[in-house]
């Protein structure tokens, strides 16, 4: 948003383009590795309880097992993809 509001240089100081690319790849890699954990222990891809992820009690903050981990990696992937897309759009306007 800084790059859209001010200019590309100000946005690049906040999150450099190469950092956004690394975060984008890291989010996808983390998602895949989380899914492969289930496969390696003999469960389905992205399995939750069967893969051995700890399940808490209903109502606790960390009660969903792998779902929190998967959601964080998806969030990192989506956010960094949007940042990368904004950089490409702004660079294309010059």
Secondary structure, DSSP 8 states (H G I E B T S, - for coil): -HHHHT-HHHHHHHS-HHHHHHHHHHHHHHHHHHHHHHHHTTS-TT-STTTT-----TTSTT-STHHHHHHHHHHHHHHHHHHHHHHHHHHHH-
